[in-house]
Amino acid sequence: MTFFNDIKREISEGWAGLHLVFGLALLSRFLHGAIEQPLLSKSISEILVAVLLGLYIGNIFPFGREIRVGAKFALNRLLRLGIILLGLRLSLQDVAATGLTALVLVVICISIALAVAFLAGRIFHVPPRLAALIGVGTAICGNTAIVATAPVLEADEEEMGFAVATITLFGLLAVITYPLIGNALQLSERAFGLWAGTAVNDTSQAVAVGAIYSQVSLDVATIVKLTRNTLMAPLIIIFGMVYTQILNRQMSATAARAARPSLARLVPGFVLGFLFMALVRTLGVAAGLLPASVSSPGDLTAAAGFLKAADEASKFLILMALTGVGLNTNLASLRRIGFKPLLVGTLVAVILALVSLGLILFSPLGR
């Protein structure tokens, strides 16, 4: 009951913010629909319009707590619900095929990103804990990984804040630049989805980058990013153990409890929901209860209508969530990032992007 009570409280406190997010999402869809040029409308999707509009509105007007709570609710709760419904687009065969390829790609990229963060931190004399948090956030799961890893490394609030700001900055740059790079390189929809899922750190940002490129890229990026998410807890535990051995320090009782694995950390609930919806889709198609395609032309059955409605709901929930990303990003706070941590973050982000793209284009992993 605690989960539902939390949701009820967040909706009650952030009702005004949710109205604003909903309105901006509708406006973003309208503005995107007003773009007539095919090339421009592909490069500037409704998702990108929503993020930029949210950034502008959120940083121009001094909104109160109720707006921020509503934006955060959209970013956290609505995004997860949208991802769960997205599972209805895919069969378990699709998830397994992409996920197995992604697993190898993700492990390679994570290993390289962590190594680069460690070496860059030593070269630029960035505090080891801060370099570690930047590496974990870039390699695994963005801000979630930073928050989960901080107690294991006994990092203070300032180190955690710097790491979150760095990760947020590069995530925002990825939302804007990755689709442009993908179009310039003429990447296939699947290749771009693999790249977005492995090289963009935060779940919301990875979903945004994939959605900007195409629906297929969104599907692939989501599967790949969820594969990274499931690796978060075990990798954080291993990383924390290695890190503490390097520093010859013992974890405090609080850190030890934080590092203890649990089902909620190993497999986040929305990942299970996504897989459950993919199972529903797989069984429904096999039994002839659901159409093989979400957009089957001329299919007017109730099942087809349900599938299309769920697909549209998923798209709009994700659009609202990414409007919340923009509203909830304080650009002024990004100015606190020091030059050296920024250099470490830049190196890790650039090398991760290049390695991931190289593996996708020039190895069997991208086929």
SULWOTA-V49862 format. One record per residue. SS is DSSP state (a for helix, b for strand, c for the rest). D_LAST is the distance of its C-alpha to the last C-alpha in Angstrom with 2 decimals. Layout:
ss=SS d_last=D_LAST
ss=SS d_last=D_LAST
This chain:
ss=c d_last=44.93
ss=a d_last=44.33
ss=a d_last=40.86
ss=a d_last=42.37
ss=a d_last=45.36
ss=a d_last=43.14
ss=a d_last=41.35
ss=a d_last=44.75
ss=a d_last=46.12
ss=a d_last=43.20
ss=a d_last=43.48
ss=a d_last=47.24
ss=a d_last=47.07
ss=c d_last=44.28
ss=a d_last=45.28
ss=a d_last=46.02
ss=a d_last=42.70
ss=a d_last=40.81
ss=a d_last=42.78
ss=a d_last=41.84
ss=a d_last=38.10
ss=a d_last=38.32
ss=a d_last=40.22
ss=a d_last=37.91
ss=a d_last=34.85
ss=a d_last=36.71
ss=a d_last=37.71
ss=a d_last=34.16
ss=a d_last=33.07
ss=a d_last=36.13
ss=a d_last=35.59
ss=a d_last=31.98
ss=a d_last=33.22
ss=c d_last=35.84
ss=c d_last=33.33
ss=c d_last=33.35
ss=c d_last=31.17
ss=a d_last=27.63
ss=a d_last=26.00
ss=a d_last=28.12
ss=a d_last=27.59
ss=a d_last=23.79
ss=a d_last=24.17
ss=c d_last=27.02
ss=c d_last=26.13
ss=a d_last=28.69
ss=a d_last=27.09
ss=a d_last=27.69
ss=a d_last=31.15
ss=a d_last=31.91
ss=a d_last=31.00
ss=a d_last=33.01
ss=a d_last=35.87
ss=a d_last=36.06
ss=a d_last=36.13
ss=a d_last=38.90
ss=a d_last=41.01
ss=a d_last=40.59
ss=a d_last=41.69
ss=a d_last=44.43
ss=c d_last=46.36
ss=c d_last=47.78
ss=c d_last=46.61
ss=c d_last=48.19
ss=a d_last=46.82
ss=a d_last=46.46
ss=a d_last=43.92
ss=a d_last=41.90
ss=a d_last=42.00
ss=a d_last=40.77
ss=a d_last=37.92
ss=a d_last=36.95
ss=a d_last=37.15
ss=a d_last=34.73
ss=a d_last=32.33
ss=a d_last=32.48
ss=a d_last=33.52
ss=a d_last=32.28
ss=a d_last=28.78
ss=a d_last=28.48
ss=a d_last=29.95
ss=a d_last=27.55
ss=a d_last=24.53
ss=a d_last=26.21
ss=a d_last=26.70
ss=a d_last=23.11
ss=a d_last=22.32
ss=a d_last=24.01
ss=a d_last=21.19
ss=c d_last=18.77
ss=c d_last=19.18
ss=a d_last=18.94
ss=a d_last=16.19
ss=a d_last=14.04
ss=a d_last=15.23
ss=a d_last=14.71
ss=a d_last=11.12
ss=a d_last=10.19
ss=a d_last=13.03
ss=a d_last=12.33
ss=a d_last=9.01
ss=a d_last=11.09
ss=a d_last=14.05
ss=a d_last=13.01
ss=a d_last=11.86
ss=a d_last=15.09
ss=a d_last=17.33
ss=a d_last=16.48
ss=a d_last=17.03
ss=a d_last=20.15
ss=a d_last=21.62
ss=a d_last=21.35
ss=a d_last=22.74
ss=a d_last=25.65
ss=a d_last=26.46
ss=a d_last=26.56
ss=a d_last=28.76
ss=a d_last=31.11
ss=a d_last=31.51
ss=a d_last=31.86
ss=a d_last=34.38
ss=a d_last=36.47
ss=a d_last=36.33
ss=c d_last=37.47
ss=c d_last=39.78
ss=c d_last=38.28
ss=c d_last=39.64
ss=a d_last=37.40
ss=a d_last=37.19
ss=a d_last=36.19
ss=a d_last=33.47
ss=a d_last=32.22
ss=a d_last=32.17
ss=a d_last=30.28
ss=a d_last=27.66
ss=a d_last=27.39
ss=a d_last=27.29
ss=a d_last=24.53
ss=a d_last=22.40
ss=a d_last=22.87
ss=a d_last=24.42
ss=a d_last=26.56
ss=a d_last=30.22
ss=a d_last=30.05
ss=a d_last=29.01
ss=a d_last=31.77
ss=a d_last=34.38
ss=a d_last=33.44
ss=a d_last=33.42
ss=a d_last=36.60
ss=a d_last=39.05
ss=a d_last=37.41
ss=a d_last=37.89
ss=c d_last=41.22
ss=c d_last=40.23
ss=c d_last=42.78
ss=a d_last=42.41
ss=a d_last=42.35
ss=a d_last=39.43
ss=a d_last=37.53
ss=a d_last=38.48
ss=a d_last=37.35
ss=a d_last=33.94
ss=a d_last=33.50
ss=a d_last=34.63
ss=a d_last=32.25
ss=a d_last=29.22
ss=a d_last=30.42
ss=a d_last=30.84
ss=a d_last=27.34
ss=a d_last=25.89
ss=a d_last=27.99
ss=a d_last=26.93
ss=a d_last=23.22
ss=a d_last=24.05
ss=a d_last=25.65
ss=a d_last=23.61
ss=a d_last=19.89
ss=a d_last=19.77
ss=a d_last=21.75
ss=a d_last=19.42
ss=a d_last=16.36
ss=a d_last=18.46
ss=a d_last=19.69
ss=a d_last=16.31
ss=c d_last=15.24
ss=c d_last=12.05
ss=c d_last=10.34
ss=a d_last=11.65
ss=a d_last=8.65
ss=a d_last=7.93
ss=a d_last=11.70
ss=a d_last=12.11
ss=a d_last=10.20
ss=a d_last=12.39
ss=a d_last=15.43
ss=a d_last=15.20
ss=a d_last=15.07
ss=a d_last=17.30
ss=c d_last=19.94
ss=c d_last=22.53
ss=c d_last=24.58
ss=a d_last=23.43
ss=a d_last=25.35
ss=a d_last=23.98
ss=a d_last=20.29
ss=a d_last=21.05
ss=a d_last=22.92
ss=a d_last=20.26
ss=a d_last=17.67
ss=a d_last=20.51
ss=a d_last=21.62
ss=a d_last=18.44
ss=c d_last=18.01
ss=a d_last=18.43
ss=a d_last=14.78
ss=a d_last=14.12
ss=a d_last=17.15
ss=a d_last=15.98
ss=a d_last=12.71
ss=a d_last=14.77
ss=a d_last=17.51
ss=a d_last=15.72
ss=a d_last=14.32
ss=a d_last=17.82
ss=a d_last=19.60
ss=a d_last=17.79
ss=a d_last=19.23
ss=a d_last=22.53
ss=a d_last=22.98
ss=c d_last=22.76
ss=a d_last=25.42
ss=a d_last=28.60
ss=a d_last=27.95
ss=a d_last=26.53
ss=a d_last=29.48
ss=a d_last=31.89
ss=a d_last=30.57
ss=a d_last=30.53
ss=a d_last=34.03
ss=a d_last=35.34
ss=a d_last=34.09
ss=a d_last=35.38
ss=a d_last=38.78
ss=a d_last=39.10
ss=a d_last=38.50
ss=c d_last=41.23
ss=c d_last=43.44
ss=c d_last=44.08
ss=c d_last=44.36
ss=c d_last=42.93
ss=c d_last=45.56
ss=a d_last=46.11
ss=a d_last=44.46
ss=a d_last=41.32
ss=a d_last=41.25
ss=a d_last=41.44
ss=a d_last=38.62
ss=a d_last=36.38
ss=c d_last=37.16
ss=c d_last=34.12
ss=c d_last=34.49
ss=a d_last=32.53
ss=a d_last=32.54
ss=a d_last=30.89
ss=a d_last=28.42
ss=c d_last=27.18
ss=c d_last=28.28
ss=a d_last=29.90
ss=a d_last=27.70
ss=a d_last=24.61
ss=a d_last=26.64
ss=a d_last=27.61
ss=a d_last=24.07
ss=a d_last=23.23
ss=a d_last=26.57
ss=a d_last=25.90
ss=a d_last=22.56
ss=a d_last=24.71
ss=a d_last=27.30
ss=a d_last=24.84
ss=a d_last=23.50
ss=a d_last=27.09
ss=a d_last=28.39
ss=a d_last=26.05
ss=a d_last=26.74
ss=c d_last=30.46
ss=c d_last=30.45
ss=c d_last=31.72
ss=c d_last=28.87
ss=c d_last=27.16
ss=c d_last=23.55
ss=c d_last=22.84
ss=c d_last=24.27
ss=c d_last=25.49
ss=c d_last=26.83
ss=c d_last=29.28
ss=c d_last=32.84
ss=c d_last=32.35
ss=c d_last=35.46
ss=c d_last=35.62
ss=a d_last=36.33
ss=a d_last=33.04
ss=a d_last=31.09
ss=a d_last=33.33
ss=a d_last=32.71
ss=a d_last=28.93
ss=a d_last=29.20
ss=a d_last=31.78
ss=a d_last=29.70
ss=a d_last=26.73
ss=a d_last=29.16
ss=a d_last=30.78
ss=a d_last=27.53
ss=a d_last=26.83
ss=a d_last=30.42
ss=a d_last=30.63
ss=a d_last=27.64
ss=a d_last=29.36
ss=a d_last=32.58
ss=a d_last=30.98
ss=a d_last=29.55
ss=a d_last=32.95
ss=a d_last=34.30
ss=a d_last=32.05
ss=a d_last=33.78
ss=a d_last=37.22
ss=c d_last=36.99
ss=c d_last=35.91
ss=c d_last=39.02
ss=a d_last=38.39
ss=a d_last=41.72
ss=a d_last=40.62
ss=a d_last=37.76
ss=a d_last=40.53
ss=a d_last=41.46
ss=c d_last=38.47
ss=c d_last=39.84
ss=a d_last=38.62
ss=a d_last=37.49
ss=a d_last=35.43
ss=a d_last=33.86
ss=a d_last=32.97
ss=a d_last=31.37
ss=a d_last=29.37
ss=a d_last=28.33
ss=a d_last=27.16
ss=a d_last=25.17
ss=a d_last=23.55
ss=a d_last=22.75
ss=a d_last=21.44
ss=a d_last=19.29
ss=a d_last=17.82
ss=a d_last=17.31
ss=a d_last=15.85
ss=a d_last=13.36
ss=a d_last=12.39
ss=a d_last=12.39
ss=a d_last=10.12
ss=a d_last=7.48
ss=a d_last=8.25
ss=a d_last=9.25
ss=c d_last=7.77
ss=a d_last=5.44
ss=a d_last=5.64
ss=a d_last=3.80
ss=c d_last=0.00
